[in-house]
Amino acid sequence: MAVAHREGALWWRLHFEDNPLCRTDAQISARIDGVERYLGLEHRSRVIDLGCGSGRPTLELSRRGHRVLGMDPVEEPLTSARAAAREEKLNAHFVVSDIRQISYRGEFDAAVSLFSSFGRFPLERDDVRTLESVHKSLKTGGKLLLDLVNREWLVRHVEPEIWDQAEESADGVTIQDQISFDLESGRLDNLRSTLDKDGNRTPSFMSVRVYTLTEIKKLVAAAGLVFRRAWGAFDGSAYGLDSYRMIVMAEKPVTETAPRKEEAASMTIRIKGRRR
């Protein structure tokens, strides 16, 4: 069954774009309910949110008593996140950083990558480097949760090239999405053209690697992490062919040697979330 054009465009925006109009506060809260349940987070757990964007899940985690660091390669969306954290006096902090090069060592109880933010680098090796960096940043026994699109669902329900959807917003901006999925490379691409009310056209491109569960398990193992479980949604649903999400949990083995005391002390983040 092919997804209809308009439905396809809305599906893309719901699962890949950091847009409050697509994700209600209730949906964010439900997502974090699942994150806490799957990871077994205790009060004041240290959590790093990779590719946090505007930081809405990051802020919600902090509202629940966790000490959270949001990390994103782009400064612009973090500005509003920092302002919200200050206004609510939350223990949430945000840094611009390449997630392949996380500077912290043995600091976090958990790491999360939500809303399909994993897989957006051009090479698979970059994704392995990300997982290796996460491995270093976690405490022994620390957990990683990846929120991904289920490729098995994608190849069964979406034709390789079907979407070319134009939509006009309330402010007169017209958006045209050309979305395609390459079965050989496993990449889901969106070539977007935005036309403002003055007639100025701006192109943009976004691509994400959609992995199978087998591929993700291999990447996780290559980074020194241990696969623990996969779910089909954040409500506890089982992973399967009909689940369009693939929620993967991995763990840093407890048998590993903990960082030396002097090394750990030099990299410790303060209560406010900044490195010493």
C-alpha positions in Angstrom: 0.0 0.0 0.0 1.4 3.4 -1.0 1.1 6.3 1.3 -1.0 9.1 -0.2 0.8 12.3 -1.2 -0.6 14.5 1.5 -0.4 11.8 4.1 3.2 11.2 3.1 4.2 14.8 3.5 2.6 14.9 6.9 4.3 11.7 7.9 7.7 13.2 7.1 7.0 16.3 9.1 5.7 14.4 12.1 8.7 12.0 12.3 11.7 14.1 11.0 11.0 17.7 11.7 11.4 19.7 15.0 8.0 21.4 14.6 5.8 22.2 17.6 2.8 22.2 15.2 3.5 18.5 14.5 4.2 17.4 18.1 1.9 18.5 20.8 3.0 18.9 24.5 0.9 15.7 25.2 2.9 13.8 22.6 6.2 14.9 24.0 5.1 14.0 27.5 4.0 10.5 26.4 7.4 10.1 24.6 9.2 10.9 27.8 7.0 8.6 29.8 8.3 5.8 27.6 11.9 7.0 27.9 11.8 6.9 31.7 10.1 3.5 31.7 12.5 1.9 29.2 15.7 3.3 30.7 14.5 2.9 34.3 15.7 6.4 35.1 16.0 7.3 38.8 15.5 10.8 40.2 18.3 13.2 39.2 19.7 10.9 36.6 22.3 12.5 34.3 21.0 12.3 30.7 22.4 13.5 27.4 20.0 14.3 24.6 21.7 13.9 21.2 20.5 16.1 18.3 18.1 17.8 20.7 17.0 20.6 18.3 14.6 23.0 20.1 15.0 20.8 23.2 11.4 20.1 24.1 12.0 16.5 25.2 15.2 17.7 27.0 13.2 20.3 28.9 10.5 17.7 29.8 13.1 15.3 31.2 14.4 18.2 33.3 10.9 19.0 34.6 10.8 15.4 35.9 13.9 15.9 38.1 16.7 14.8 35.8 19.9 16.6 35.1 20.0 16.9 31.3 22.4 18.1 28.7 21.0 18.8 25.2 23.5 18.6 22.4 23.0 19.8 18.8 25.3 20.9 15.9 23.2 24.0 15.3 23.0 27.1 17.6 19.8 28.6 16.4 17.2 26.2 17.9 19.1 26.1 21.2 18.5 29.8 21.9 14.8 29.3 22.7 15.6 26.1 24.7 18.1 28.0 26.9 15.5 30.7 27.4 12.8 28.2 28.5 15.2 26.5 30.9 16.1 29.8 32.5 12.5 30.9 32.8 11.4 27.6 34.4 14.7 27.4 36.4 15.3 23.9 35.1 18.5 21.8 35.4 18.8 21.6 31.6 21.7 23.0 29.6 22.4 23.1 25.9 25.7 23.0 23.9 26.6 23.2 20.3 28.6 20.2 19.5 29.4 17.4 17.0 27.8 14.3 18.6 30.6 12.2 17.0 33.0 14.0 19.4 31.3 14.1 22.8 34.0 15.4 25.2 32.5 13.9 28.5 33.9 10.6 29.9 31.9 8.3 32.1 29.5 11.1 33.1 26.0 10.0 32.0 23.5 7.5 33.3 21.7 7.5 29.9 21.8 8.9 26.4 18.8 9.4 24.1 18.4 10.1 20.4 14.8 10.9 19.7 12.6 11.6 16.6 14.9 9.9 14.1 17.9 12.2 14.8 20.3 9.2 14.5 21.5 8.4 10.9 21.7 11.9 9.4 25.5 11.8 8.7 26.4 10.9 5.1 28.5 7.8 6.1 27.8 4.8 8.2 31.2 5.2 9.8 30.0 8.6 11.2 27.2 6.7 12.9 29.6 4.3 14.4 31.7 7.2 15.6 28.6 8.6 17.3 28.0 5.4 19.1 31.6 5.1 20.1 31.4 8.7 21.5 28.3 7.8 23.4 30.0 4.7 24.8 32.8 6.9 26.2 30.3 9.4 27.7 28.3 6.8 29.6 29.0 5.4 33.0 29.5 1.7 33.2 26.0 0.2 33.0 24.7 3.4 31.4 22.0 3.0 28.7 21.4 4.3 25.2 17.9 4.7 23.7 17.6 5.2 19.9 14.2 6.3 18.5 14.2 5.2 14.8 12.0 4.6 11.8 11.4 0.9 11.3 12.8 0.1 7.9 10.7 -3.1 7.7 7.5 -1.0 7.9 8.9 1.6 5.5 9.7 -0.9 2.6 6.3 -2.5 3.0 4.2 0.7 3.0 6.1 3.3 1.1 7.0 3.3 -2.6 10.6 4.4 -3.5 9.4 7.7 -5.0 5.9 8.9 -4.5 5.8 12.2 -2.7 5.8 15.6 -4.4 3.6 17.7 -2.1 3.1 21.4 -2.3 1.5 23.1 0.7 0.9 26.7 1.6 1.2 28.0 5.1 -0.8 30.8 6.8 2.0 33.3 6.2 2.0 32.7 2.5 5.0 30.4 2.3 4.7 27.5 -0.1 6.6 24.3 0.7 7.2 21.5 -1.9 8.6 18.2 -0.7 10.2 15.6 -3.0 10.8 12.6 -0.9 12.4 9.3 -2.0 13.7 6.1 -0.5 16.7 4.3 -2.0 16.4 0.6 -1.3 20.1 -0.1 -2.0 21.6 2.6 0.2 18.8 2.6 2.8 18.6 6.4 2.7 15.4 8.4 2.9 15.9 11.8 1.3 13.8 15.0 1.1 14.6 17.7 -1.4 12.6 20.7 -0.3 11.8 23.9 -2.1 10.4 26.8 -0.1 8.8 29.8 -1.9 8.1 32.9 0.2 5.4 35.5 -0.4 7.9 37.7 -2.3 8.7 34.9 -4.8 12.1 34.0 -3.3 12.8 30.3 -3.6 15.1 28.5 -1.2 16.2 24.8 -1.7 17.2 22.5 1.2 18.1 18.9 1.5 17.9 16.4 4.3 18.9 12.7 4.3 18.7 10.0 6.9 19.9 6.4 6.9 17.1 4.0 7.8 18.7 1.0 9.4 17.3 -2.5 10.0 17.4 -3.9 13.5 20.1 -6.3 12.4 22.3 -3.4 11.1 21.7 -1.4 14.3 22.8 -4.4 16.4 26.0 -4.6 14.5 26.7 -0.9 14.8 26.0 -1.0 18.5 28.4 -4.0 19.0 31.1 -2.3 16.9 31.0 0.6 19.3 31.4 -1.6 22.4 27.8 -1.4 23.5 25.5 -4.4 24.2 22.1 -4.6 22.6 19.3 -5.2 25.1 15.9 -4.9 23.6 13.8 -3.3 20.8 10.2 -2.0 21.0 7.7 -0.8 18.3 6.6 2.3 20.1 6.9 4.2 23.4 3.8 2.7 24.9 5.4 -0.8 25.3 4.2 -2.2 22.0 6.3 -5.1 20.6 8.6 -4.5 17.7 7.5 -6.1 14.5 6.7 -5.6 10.8 3.7 -3.4 11.5 5.4 -1.0 13.9 6.6 2.1 12.1 9.0 3.0 15.0 12.0 1.0 16.2 13.0 1.9 19.7 16.4 0.3 20.5 18.0 0.1 23.9 21.7 -0.7 24.4 24.0 -0.7 27.4 27.6 0.0 28.3 28.8 -3.3 29.8 29.2 -3.3 33.5 32.2 -5.6 33.2 34.3 -2.7 31.7 36.9 -0.9 33.8 35.6 2.4 35.2 37.6 5.6 34.3 40.5 6.3 36.6 39.5 8.6 39.5 41.7 11.5 38.4 40.3 11.2 34.8 36.7 11.1 36.0 37.3 14.1 38.2 38.7 16.2 35.4 35.7 15.6 33.2 32.9 15.8 35.8 30.1 18.1 34.9 28.7 20.3 37.7 25.2 20.2 38.8 24.4 23.0 36.3 25.5 20.7 33.5 28.8 22.3 32.5 32.2 20.7 32.5 34.7 21.9 35.2 
